[in-house]
């Protein structure tokens, strides 16, 4: 298995990132936990240092390090990193209980689970019964992601993660009026108990309302066509904003200079913005009614490049899709696409 992905299991078809071992499609959260190699615990232990500048194996003497502990995986004694005295570890089994209420009711089904970064990031992904279809048979399915961070300074997360079937793009929820994206974060300052589960359910609004909200956003984007100059500006806004500063200066001159500025901006795109621009016509599903020339297609050009073309390692791609800085880029891409579509 590649270095970023430590262990992983999936049910059904091979997932978009092409990693993991296939398992039965009707596993309970606990069974998926075991099949994915996640049936282990972590513990916070005291941190010690040797008492002399030079370590002597023949006469090791240690003293505790005040204010610091270390997080250790109990099954193999692997050190996952330092942590503070108030850090409360979350066990994988505890986090996976979040799925149980919904899988027992038949509202969702376990699909993938695994461990990234040598056990520092654990996740489970369940497929919701909710899905919707945009014009041209463009299907979007809903998923719920539970992520456990065995790392100081990183919060546990529960979030909605829609996926566009035609290209397996992992999509993002747009910012709501309340400033929430369908993401619940829990710092390691208390136990992952039933009270937390209830709070997460309330914060996420777990029901069809979240997918309904996302459906409305997607449908809106499919109805709005972009013009070449606006989509070029959209890409630059996300990936090469310095070009916008130059464009704004040129736009002050005249209409002719304004047109020239936009053409120059496209010509001066770096590699990633150029890939996104090309993906407008070349990504899977580019010719669907929902996508061709629309802001839905523009948004998915960004998610396609981030998920499938940015970087060489598939194991790094899965981390970036959900947890890395590129996941934040996809969130901004949706917010920007909606903003530009409203002005179309």
N, C-alpha and C positions, 0 to 999 in steps of 0.2 A: 504494500500500500504506500502511496506517495507520502512525503514527509509531513505535509500539513494535516492530512487526514490520518488519524491514528486507527480508528475502527469505524465501521459504518455498515448498516443494513438497510435494505429498501424492499418494499412490497410492490408487486405489479411490474410495470415497464421500467426499463433502465432510466434513471433520473437524468435531467438535463446535463448534469456535470459528469455523467458517465462513471461514477465511482460507487463502491460498496459491493456487498454480497446480497443476493436475492433471498427473500424469506417468504413465508406464507402470508397471504393478503388479509387474513382475519385475526391478526395477533392483538391481544390486549396490550395496554401500555406497559404492564409489567413484563409480558413476554417479549415485546419489542426491545425493552431495556436489556434483557438478557441476551437476545440474539445479536444486538448491536455491540455487545461487549462492554456495557455500561453498568453492570451490576457490581459496582465497587463504591467504597466510601472514602471520604477525606477527613482529616483531623488537623486541628490547629495544635502545634507543639511548640515547646519553648525553644528559643534560639540560643545557642551557646557559641562562645569564641574561646580560642586557647589563650592562656594567660601570658604568654611571651610572644614577642614579635615574630620569632621563628618557630614553626610547628615542629615538635619532636615526637615522632611516633613511639619512640621507646619510653617516653615519659609524658604522656598527654595529660595536661591539666586544663580544665575548662571552667569558664564562669558564664552565667546567664547574661544575655544582652537585654538590658532594661527597655521595655516599651515595644519590643519586636518579637514576633513569633514566626513560624514557618508553616506553610500549608503542605501536607504530605498525603499522597495517596496510600491508603493502608494496605492495599493488595500487593504492591511491589515496592513500597517505601520510596516511591519517586517523589522528589521535591518539586512542587509546583510553583513555589515562589514565596517571598516573605509576606507577612501580613501583620496588622496591628493587633493589640490586645482586645479590641472590641469587635474584631471580625468574627462573624458567626457563619460557619460553613453551611452551605446548602447541599444536601445529599441528592444524588441523581434520582433516587427512588421517590423522594419527597416531591421533587419538581414534576415528575411524571404523573403523580396523582392528580394533577390539574386536568389531565385528559380524561380521567376515568368517568367522571359524571357524564361527559358528552359521548364518549364511546359506548358506555353502557346504554345510553338512551338512543343510540343509533344516529346521533347527529353528526358524527365525524368518525373517521377510520384512520388508524395509524399507517403512515406511509414510509417515512424514513427516520432514522436516528443515528447518532454517531458522536465521535469525539474528535476535536480538532486541536492542533497546537499541543500535542503530547498530553492531552487531558485537561488543558486549561479552559477549553470551551466545549461544552456538551450541549447537544440539541436534540429535540424531537419535533417531528413535523406531522401534523394530522390533516387529512383532506376533509373539508367540510362538504356537506350535501349541497350547499348553496353554490350555484354557478349561474352565469348568464351568457347570452350569445348576442354579439353585435352584428350589424349588417354584413352580409357576405360569409356567414357561418364562422365568425371570428369568436371563438369560445374563450372565456376567462373563468378559471376555477379558483375557489377560495381555499386557503390553507391557514392553519394556526400553528405558529412556531413558538415553542418553549425553549429558551436558552439559559443554561446555567454557566455562570462564569466562575471558575475556580481560580480566581485571580484578584488580588487586592487592587482596589480602585475601579473594578469593573462590576457593573450591576447585572443582576439577572433580568431577563426580559421575556415578556409574553407579547406577541404581536400578530396581526393579520398580515399575510403575505399572498396576495393574489398572483396567479401565474397565467400568462397568456399561452394557450396550448399550441398554437401554430408555430411558435418559435421558442417556447419554453423560457420566455423572459420572466424573471422574478420582478414583480411590479411593486410600487409603493403607494401607501395611502396619502392622499393630499391633506394638507393642514385644514382642520375643521375650524369653525368659528370660535370654538373654545380653545383653540391652539393645540389640539391633540390629534395624533395620527393613528389611533388604533394601536398604541404601544403602551404597555405597562412596565415600568422599571422598578426593581426592588434592590436597593443597596444591601450589603451584608451586615445590617445592623440589628436584625431580628430573625427569628426562625421562619422558615417557609411553612407556615401552619394554615389551618383552616380559615383563620381570619384574613390572612393574606390572600388566599384563594378567592374568598368572597369579595375582597376589595378589588382584585384584578378583574373579576367578572363584571363588577359594576363599572370600573374604569373603561374597560374595553367595550362594554355594552354588548356582551356576547349574545347574539341572536342574528337574525337575518338583516337587521337594520344597518350593520356595518357594510355588508356586501351590497345592500340596496343603495347606500350612499355612494359606494365606489362605482356601482353600475351607472348611476346618474352622472357622475363625473366623466366616465368613459364615453357614455352616449353623447354627452355634450361635446367632447373633443372630436367625435366622429362627424359631427354636423358642421364643424368649422374648418374651412379650407385655408391653407396658408399660401402666401405669396413668396416668391423666391427671396426677395430682400428681407422679409420678416423672419423666415426660417433661418437664413444665414445669421441674422442678428441674434436669434434665439440660441443658436449653437455657440456663437461667440460669447454671448452673455454667460453661458454655463462653463465654457471650457477655455476661452481665450479673451477675457474681458478687456485686456489692454487695447485690443483692436477697436473696441467701442469708443474709447477715449479719443483715438485718432480719428475715427469716423465722425464723432460729434464736432470735432474741430473743423473737419472738411465740410460738414453739412452747413456750416455758417456762411460758406462762400457763395454757393449758387446751386441751382437744381442740377446742373451738369456735373459739378463737382460732387454732389451728393450721390448721383448714380455711379460715378467713377469710384467713389469711396467704398461703396458696397461691393463692387466688383473686385477692387483691390483687397478688401477684407477676406473674400472667399479665396482669392489667389494666395493670400498670406496665411491661410490656415496651417497649423501644425498637423502632425500625423493624426492624433485622436479626433480633433474637429473634422478633419477631412474624411476619416472613416465614418463618422456619424452622418456627414452630408451624403456620402455615397450610399449609406445604408437606407436612406430615404427611398431609394429605388431598388435596392438589392437585398434588403433583409427579407427573411421568410414572412409571407403575408403582405408584402409591399403592395401587391396588386389587388388586395381585397377591397371591397367597397368601403369598409370601415377605415381603411388605412391610406389608400392612395390619395396623396395631396392633402391629407387632413392633419390636424394637430395631434390626433391619436397616433398616426403614423410617425410624426416627428418625435413624440415622446418615446415611442417604442424603438426608434432608431438609436436613441441614447441607451435604453435598457439593453438592447441587443448587443451593442458594442461593449458595454460594461460587463455583461454576463459571459459573452462568447468570444470576443475578439481582443479584449484588453488583457494582456499577459499571456504567458505560455503554459502555466501549470494549472490543470483542472482542479487540483486540490486547493490551490490558492483562490480559484474563482468562487468556490462555494463559500469560503470565509468572507470574501469581499462582497458577495451578493447580499449577505445578511448583516455582517458585523463591521466590515471595514469602512474606510472613508468613501469608497465608491457607492456604498448603500446610501450614504447621505447625498451623494450626487444625484442618485435616482429620485430621491425625495424632492430635491430642488428642481429637477427636471419636470416633475409632474406639476409642482406649484407654478413654475414658469410657463409650462405649456397651457395651463388654464388661464394664466394672466394674459398671454399673447392671444389665445383664442377669444377671450372676451373683447379684445380690441380689434379682432378680425372683421 
